Amino acid sequence: MNLTDFKTELESTINSLAQRIIDAGPKIDQATHAKLGFYLSLRRVTNKTGNPSDIGLMDSINDTLQKLDIVSSSQKTFLTDLMASGKTA
């Protein structure tokens, strides 16, 4: 998936989660809020506007994926390929 397609999917996910909060109300607020927070952070990172907290969150996820051998430790970050593909997007 290229960066443009990923950003479109990310926006759709964010909008869907926001709508879930509106539709379901307080009974799912905490879980949905946590998911929404992650996706908002990811959007800022992919838009290259991430703050130190966003970068730290993504770095922690990357470290965990590397420890589980899901992402190669030789990869700088799990977003490396995605971000590289965005240079032309």
N, C-alpha and C positions, 0 to 999 in steps of 0.2 A: 504494500500500500504506500503510495507516495504521500508527501506531507499535506498537499491540498486535500486529498481524499480523507486523510486522517483528521484534519482540522474540521472538515464537514461532519464526520462521524462524531467527533468530540462535541461539537456544538449541539448536535442532535441528542446526545446523551445528557448533556447539561440541561437542555430544555425539557427533556423527559423527566429527569429527576426533580426539577423545579415544579413541574406540573404534578408529580406524585405528591409533593408536599402540599400543594394547593388542594388536590382532590382528597387525600387521605387524612390530612390534618395531623394532630399531635400523636396519634398512635404509631406513626412511622418516622416522625421528625428526626430522632437521634441517628438512626441508621442511615437514612437518606441524606441527612446533613453531612455525615462523615464522608459518604461517597461523593456528594456534590463538592465538598471541600477539596478532595483529592483531584477531581476532574478540573476544577477551577485552577488549581495549582498547576496541573499538567498543561492546561491551556496557556497560562502565563509563560511557562517554560518554553513551550513550542512557539510562542509568539516572541520569544526572546525578551520578555518583560518580567521574568521571574525575580522575586525578591529573595533574600538570603534564606528565609524559611522554606520557600518553594524548592530552591536548589538543595537544601539539606534533606527535604523529604524525598526528592528524586534520588539523591545520593544514597540515602538509607535503603530505599527499595532496590537500587542497583547492587549495593553491597550484599543484601540478602539474596538476591537472585544469583549472584556470583557464588556465594557460599553453598547454595543449593545446586550448583552446576547447571542452572537453567540458562545463564548468560556466561559466556567465556570471560575469564578474568583478564584476558588480553583486550577486551572491548573497554573503551574508556567509560561508556555509559550505555544503558539499554536503549537510549534515545539516539545514539550516535548515527546509526544508519538512517533513521527517520529524519534527523536534522540535516544530514548530508544530502538527502534526496530533496530537501526543501530549497536548496540553493537555486534550483531552476523553477520552483513552483511559484 
